């Protein structure tokens, strides 16, 4: 199991569409056999900051399996316009 964190900065004018588009993208994402969970958060102190937490079966499953799948193609159609708004996109292992 691996955890991917994505941090976004989204201008106020785009926040509603970002939230709506990510909710739409979450549907095929959650259908993926590689995605174990998804958490979508907006910062209370600074509404322009968002964190997406996705638990994957492994980094390879995410990078090779999911990204090569039909679910990824569907997911990406909803979120591709926000790629330049990503501040961080990294995989982390859970420290026991």
Protein Blocks (a to p, Z undefined) as FASTA:
>chain_A
ZZddddddddfklmmmmmmmmmmmmmmmmmpmkbmbdcddddfklmkbccdddddfbfkl
mmmmmmmpmklmmmmmmmmmmmmmpfbdcdddddZZ
